[in-house]
Amino acid sequence: MAEPTTGRRELLDIRNLGVSFETATGPVQALRNAQFAIPRGRTFALVGESGSGKSVTAQAIMGLLPANGRITGGTIEFFGKRDGGAVDIARLSPSSKAMRALRGDRIAMIFQEPMSSLSPVHTVGNQVTEAMRIHTRASRAEAADAAMALFHRVGFRDPKAMLRTYPFELSGGMRQRAMIAMALICDPVLLIADEPTTALDVTTQAQILHLIRELQDERDMAVLLITHDLGIVNTMADEIAVMFRGEIMESGTRDQLLRDPRHPYLRALMRAVPRFHMMPGERLVPLREIRLPAVAEAPASPGAPRDVLSVEGISKSFYPRAAPWARKRQAIPAVTDVGFTLKAGRTLGIVGESGSGKTTVARIVTRALAPDAGRIRFDDGSGLTDITDLDPGRLKAFRRWIQYVFQDPHSSLDPRMTVEQILTEPLTVHRDGTPAQRRERAAELIELVGLNRRHLKRYPHSFSGGQRQRIGMARALALSPSVIVCDEPTSALDVSVQAQILNLLRDLQARLGLSYLFVSHNLAVVDYMADDIMVMCRGMVVERAPRARLFSAPVHPYTKVLIAAVPDLDIDRPLDVAAAGAVLRPGDWPEPFRIGPEPARSAMVEVAPDHFVRYGDAAIGAVA
């Protein structure tokens, strides 16, 4: 049955919207004179850096502003009420019956981080059916039936089991699908998607975007897409508004803005996005460049670079928790027969989906995990030495040579320690220098990553995400390591800050002669950073090659899927989300790549100089 309509093209019309927050130092204007309209059945994208006002706009529409926030002016006219009438949301109290009737029913929202947005103590079924039971007075059985139908539609293989599944039992992509089901259970006319794929790998991201587009077409639903990723905007948006410090700088159709950007801010954002096939030596251009002190670059070693790290045939399995009376637990392989070398002063990129084994390999290399099999050798300048079975004393000494930059700069820094304490802690642990020398070293490190000595007395919470990541990098450099493992160091950052961090990593490598093991799911970022690339799937290396060759002539079907899943800023090459979301599994790969139930029977084959591809057991048997 068709719903009443006002006959207007716009579903939401925002005019001169202002939002401010009361702080200890006075009011802060977070939004100024915002003005745009969202058409029915179309996708409108709000684009900008963190802090630009995108999420504040969404919170104002949903009536979810924090307690210290208030709308200071303007209107938010919504024309999607069930009776066909219109309402100015800006005039409604967030706790009013009229606002509660809209929120979760006519207007729904998908949040950025599904794990923190879902209750860990309630099943997914309870959380999805709750909105329907509140808004429609459906019975428990009716809501469960509707939820199962929606679970099936969003891609869960066992919809009935989802009713009793808890969020922590799901992967990031599955949790986001549960969030989408919860948002759509009441059939809203406007879906607000606030960075819905930021924490997801590129293939899962493509699946989620494809799902949102399909559901939008089926339900004639409008989507307000909030993102900093211009590649996703190019893929999904019909119209775009670009925000900076609470104001809209430029707006128009996707073609208008991406083909002919007029505002300097939008042009700057576009220059900060990593792209495939950048020219040799070309740099990303962040909005604010990090200025480093003048330091001479590390001298180039004569001849071919030496192997600083050699990994041979490492494997690792984990055992799930089981009941005390269970006699045998089934091992789950996380890494199978992985081998590679890392050369001094070079970067090896490791790419793959979540769960492919990338981080497990990184943790084994740093000896945070012990491998079940295989060998790890490291050269501290005196030749390759086996570090696989070091005793605790020698292991502590080794760890100064390989340091780690973590994915989340917020949770990896102790909130109770000042920056100076964070940077001097590694020196204290390894008993390097006097307290005065350690403080001076901390001051040198903070300047090395483009921050100021006055920041040493501050705590992590007073820094932005990009600044916190620079502090994490300074901590990793404290002991003058030769290898740094970068585990998704920019996945939580917006594009301009990402460009800052990537350029900083390259500059530090040139100055200090560092070697990087760079773990990421974004091949465009790895293309910018790496000299050689290793592609992983289900704990196995499926392809390894120099960067230029991997992107110009990929061989393995899984590598091709990963490359196809990266959103492109080129408006003439939007991401095909249907094709990019088609994730291949080892048993579904075409010959000669198909791998049966025994991965150990597959093997890496050199198909070109330094280019290795994993062939399946049938192909290896035929060659043998």
N, C-alpha and C positions, 0 to 999 in steps of 0.2 A: 504494500500500500504506500503510495507516494505521500511524503510529508508535506504539510503546508509550506509555502514559500512566500517571501515578500516580493518576489519578482526582481530583486536587485542582483546584480552580478557579484557584488562584494558579499562575503560571508562575515568578514571582520573589517572594521574601518577604524583605524587609530589616527587621532588628530591631536597634535601639539601635546603629547603625553610627557609629563614630567614626574620623576620619582626621586626622592631624597632619603637619606639615612641619617638619623641622629647619632652622633658619636661623642666621645668625651671632649673632643676639641671643637664641637659645633656641627651643624648640618653639612652633609656632603651630597651634592647634586649628582646622582648616578645616571639620570636620563634627562635630556633636555629637548623639548619640542619634537619628540619622535612622531613621525607621520608616515603611514603606509596603509595599504589595503590588501587583504588576502582574498582573491577570487574563489568562488565555489569550485571544488574539484581540482584545484591547481596546487602546485608546490611553490611556496614563497620561502626564500632563503635569507636568513640574517647572517652576515659574515663579519668577522672582525677578530681581533686578538682577545686574549683573556683580559677581562676588566673593561671591555668596550661597552658593556650594557646589554648584551644579547640575552643572557639568562635573566637579568632583571626585568626585561620586557616580557619574557615568558611568565615569570612569577606574577607580574602585575595582571596579565591576562587571566591567569588561573586563580587569582586572589590568594596567592601563597607568599607574599612578601614577608620577610622577617619582621619580628615585633618592632624593631626600630626603623622600619621602612614605611613610607607613606606616599601615596599619589598626590602630587602638589598641583596638578593641573592637567587639562586636556580631557579627551573622551576616548572610550574603548567601546564602540558600538558593535554589538553582536546581533546578527540577523538569523541565527540558527535555532531559536527556541522551538520546542515541539509544537506550540500552537501557532507558529509562523510569525510571531511578533518579534520586536527588537528590544534590546535592553542595553543600557550604558553600564558596563561592568565597573567603570571607574567610580560610579556613584553607589555601588553595592558594598555593604559591609562584608568582609571576608567570611564571617561566621553566620551571615544571614541565610535564611531558608532559600531565598532566590539564588544566591551564589552556590549553595550546596547542591541545588537542583541542576546547575550547569556543570559544575566541576565533577569530572569522572563520568558524566553522562553525555552531554552534548560536546564538551571540550575535554579531551584526555591528553595525557602527557607521558612520554617515554623519557626517563631520566638517563643521565650520562653513565653512571656506574650502577649496573643492575644489582651487584652484590650488596651495596650499602642501601639500595632503595627497596629491597625485599626483606621482609622480616625473617631472621634466621630461625625463629622458634615456631613459625607457622608453615604449614605445607603450602606448596604452590597452589594446590586446589583451593584451599581456604582463602588465600589472598585474591585469586582471580574471581571466585564466586561472590566475594563480599560486596563488591561494587554493584553487581547485578541484583543481589538481594536487597540492598539499600534503596536502589533507584526504581526497581520494578516490582518489589514485594513478591518476587518469585519464590517458590518453595525451594528447599534444599536440593531436592531431586531434580527439579527443573533447572536450577542454576548449574548443577553438576553435569547434566546433559548438554547444556549450552557450552560449558567450559570444555568438555571433551570434544565437541564438534570444532571448537576454536583451536584447541590443542592440535587436532589433526590438521587443521588448515595451516597452522604456522609451522608444521613440519616435525612434530613429535611422533615417533614411531609407535609408542604405546600410550595413547591419550589417557586411558583409565589409570595406568600407573602414575601419571603425572599428578593425579588428584592427591596422592599420598607421598609425593616426593618433596624433599626439602631443598631450598636453593643451593646449599653447599654441596649437594650431590650432583649439580649440573655444571657444565663448562660455561665459560663466559658467553659464548654464542647462544647456548641453550637458555641461560638466564635472561638474555636479552629477548629471546623469543617468548619466554614466559611474561616478560614485561609488556610486550606487544599484545599478547592475549589479554592481559589484565586491562590494558588501555582500551581495547576494542570490544570488550564483552557487552557494553551497552550501546554499541553501534554509534559512536560519536560522528559529528559532521566536521569537526576540526581536531586534528591530531598534531600536538606540539612534540617534535622530536629534538631534544636538547643533546647535541653531540652523541647520537645514538650508537655510533660505531667507533668512538675514539680508542677504546681499550681493546678492540678486536683486531685479529690478523686480517690480511687483505682478502683472503678467500671467504672467511666468515662475514666480513664487512660486505662483500658483494652479495652474499646470500641474504643478509638482513635488508640491504637496500632493494634487492629484487623483491623480497617479500612485502616491504612497505609499498612499493610501486604497484604490485599486483592487488593488494588489499585496497589501495586508494582507487584503482580503476573499478574494482568490483563494487565498492560502496559509494562512489562519487564523493570521496572525502577530500577535504582540503588539508594540506600539510604545511605547518610552519617548521622549517628545517633550520636549526641553529647549529652552526659549524664554523670552524676556522679552516677547513680543508677545501680549497678551491677546486680540487679535482672532483670531490663529491658534489659540489655545487654545479659543476659543468655536467655531471651525470644526471642529477635529479631535478634541478630547479627550472621553473618557468620564468620567475621573476626574482630579483635580488635587491637587497638593500645592504649597503656597506656601512658599518658602524665604527666610530672611533671616539673614545672618551665620552660616551653617552649621547653622541649626536650622529645622525645619518649623514654621511658624506656624499653618497651617490646612490641612486636607485634607478631601476629600469629592467628591461627584459634581459634574459641570459645573453642573448646575442649582442645586445647593445653594450653591456658592461664588459664581457670577455673579449669581444672583437675590438672594441674601441673604448678602453677605459680612459676617462677624462681626469678623474681626481688623482693627485699624486700619491695619496695613501693607497688606493687600490692598485695603482701601477707598482708601488713598492711591495705590496703583499704578493703580487704575481712574480716579482723578481726573486722572492725569498723561497719559492717552491722548488724542491729538487725535481729535475726532469731527466728523462732518459736521453742519452746521446748528447750530453753537454760537451762543449769543446774542451780539449786538453788544457788544463790550467785554469779553466773558467771557475769562478767562485759564485756561490750564492750571495745575494745582497740583502742582508737583514736591514730592518728599519733603523736599528741603532747598532752600529758596529762596536765590537769590544776592542778597546784600545789597550794593547799590551806594551810593557816596557821594552825598550830597545835591548835585545839580547842577540848575540851571534847565533846563527844556526849551527846545528851539529855538523861537523865535517863528514863528508861522504867517505865510506870505507873503500879502499881500492879493491877492484875485482868484484866478483859476484857476492851478494850478501850471504852471510852464514845463516844456517838454520839455528834459530834461537829456541825453538820449541818443536819437538817431534812426538807425535802421538801415533801409536801403532795398535790397531785392533782392540780398542777398549770397548767393553760391554758392561752394562749395568741393568739389573732387574730390581724391582721393588715387590714387596709382599703386602697385600692389603690386610687390614685388620680382620681378624676372624675370632669366632667364639672360642673360649678357652678349651672346650672339649673337641674342637676340630682337630683331626689327626694330621691333615696336610693342607697347606695353603698353596694356591696356584701362583707361581711367580708371574709378574707382569713385566715384560722387557721394556725398558725405557730407552736404551742405547744398544745397538748391535753392531759390532765390528767396525767402529769408526776410526779412521786414521787420516792424518794430515800433517803438514809441516808449516811452520810460520817462520818467515825469514826476518832478519833484523831490519828494522826501519820500515817494515811493510805492514799492510792491513789485510787480514783474512776475514771476509764476511761470512757469517753463518746465517742462512735464511731458511724459513719454513713456517708452517702453521703453528699455532699453539698446540703443545703436546707432541711436537715433532722430535723433541730431545735436545733442542738448542741449549737451553739453560742447564740441563743435566750435564752436557759436555763441558760447558763453561765451569761448572762447579767441580767437576772431576779434574779439570786442568789445574784449577787453583787448589786442589786437594781438600776442598770442603767436603767432597765425597770420595770414597775409595772405590775404584773400579773393581768389578768381579773378575775381569780378565783384561789382558792387554798391558801395554807399557807406555809410560810417559817419561820423556827425557827432556832436560832443560839445560841450556848453556848459559852460565853466569859469567862467561868470559874465559873460562878455563876448559871448555870443551863440553860436549853433551854428557850429562850425568843422569842416571836413572833415578827418578824421584818417586816411583810408584809405591815403594814400601819404606819410606823414611821413618825413622824413630821420631818421637815428639820433639826432641831438641833440635835435630837437623831440619825437621819440617818447619819449625818456627823461623829458623834462619833463612830457609828457602822462600818463605812467604813474602819477605820484603821485596823480592824480585818480580813477583806477579801480583798486581793489585786489581781491585774491582771497582767499577762505577755502576751503581745499581739503577734499576728502572725508575723507581719512585723516589725522587729527591726529598719528599716530605717524610716518609716513614724510615728512610735510611739514615737520617740525622737525629741524634738524641736531642729532644726538645729541651732537656734540662741543662745542656752544656752550651757554653758560648762557642762562637766560631773558633776562637783561639784554643779552647780546650779540645775541640774536635780535631783541629789540625795538629796539635802537639801530642795527642794521645798515641798515635803510631810510634812517634819518636820515643815517648816514655816507655811504651811496651818493649821496644827493642833497645832501650837504654842508650839512645844516641844523644850525645852532647849534654851540656849543663842546662838547667832551666832557662837561663838567659839566652843560650844559643837556640834552644827550641822555640822560644818566643820570637826570636829574630827570623828563624826559618819559617814560622807561621806567617810573619809579615811578608816575607819574600813570596811565599806560595799564594797568598791572597792577591798580591799584585800581579803574579804570573797569570792568573785567570781573569784579570781585568776588573777586580774589585779594589777597594781602598782599605788602607790599614785601619781606618776608624771603624770599619765593619767588624773588627776582631772581637769587640766587647759585646756585640749584639747576639741575640738568640735566633735559631733558624726560622721561627714563626714570623719574624719581621722582614723576611726576604720573599721575593717572588719565586715562582717555580724555576725559572731559568737561572736566577741567582743561586738558589739552593743547589741546583745541579752543578754550577761552577764550584761551589764549596765542596761538593762531593768529589769533583775532579781534583781539586787542590789537595784534599785528603789522600786521594789515591797516589798523588805525586810526592807525598811527604818523604817517603823512604827512597826516592830516586829509583823507581823500578825500571826494568827494561821492557816489560810486557804489561799492558793494561787490558783487562777484559771489560768491554763496554756492553752491558746487557740491556738492550732496548733503552739507551740513554735519552732518547728524545721522544718516545712514544706518548708521553703525557704532556708534551709541550705544544704550543701553537706554532704555526709555520715560521713566524719571524724569529721567535726565540729558538726554535729548532735550527734555523739557519745560523744564528749566533753560535750555538753549541757545536755544530758540525764544523764550522770554520775554525773555532777555537781548537778543536781536537786536531785538525789538520795542521794548524800553526804550531801547536805544542809538539806534534810528531816531528815536524821539520826542525824545530829548535833543539829538541832533546834527544832525537834519534829513537823515539819510542816505537815499539811494535804493538799493534792492536789486534785483538780478537774481537770483532764487532758483530754482536748478535742482534738481529732485527727480523721483523716480518715484512718490512717495507723495502721492496727491491729498488725503488727509486732512491731511497736514502743510502742503501748499500752500494748502488751504482756510483754515487757521489764519493763515498768514503773508501771503498775497498780496491785492492790490487788484484786479489783472487777471491773467488766466491765458492762456497760449499753449500749445496742445497740438501736439506734434510726432510725426510718424511717417515713417520712411524719409527723413529729411532735409527733410521738408516741414512747414509749418504747416497743420494741417487744421482747427483751430478756435481762435478768439481772442475773448474776451469778458470783461466784468467778472465777478469771482468769484461773486457771488450769482446772476447769470443763468446762468453756465455750469453750476452745480450744480443749479439749479432747472429749467432747460430746455435740457439738452444736445441738440444736433442731430446731430452727426456720429456714425456708428456706432462709430468707434474711441474717441471720448471716452466713450461709454456703456460700452464694454468696460472701459476703465481705471477708471471709477467703480465698476463692478460688481465689480472685482477687489480692492478694498480691504477687508480683513477688518474686520468691525464688532464692537464690543463688546456690542451689543444681542443678548441670547440668543434673542430672537424673530426675529432676522434674521441667521442664520449665513450665511457666505459659501457660495454655490453654486459649488464649485470646478470642476465640470464646465463650467458656463456661463462663468465668469470666465476659465477657461483657454483658451477658444476665441478665439485671437488672429486678428483679421481682417487681411488683407493688401490693399493698394490694388486689386489685380485682382479680389479677392473681395468688395469692398464693393458693396452694392446701389446701384442708380441712385437719385438722380443723382450719387452720390459716387464711383462706380467710376472708377479712373484706369488708363489703358492704358500701353503701354511708353514713352510720351513725356509725362513729368510736366509739362513746360513748357506743355502745352496746357490744363492745369487752371488754375483761378483762384479767388481768394478773393471771395466774394459776401457783401454785408451783408444779413443776414436780419432784423435788428432793430438799433436804435440801438447802435453800438459792438460789435455781435455779428457776427463774420465767420466763414464756413464755406467750406471748399474744395469746389467742385463739380468733377466730372470733365469730361474733354474732350467727351464726348457731350452733356452738359447745357449746357456753355458754347457748343457749336456750335449747339444748338437755340435758345438765347437769341439768339445772334448772327444 
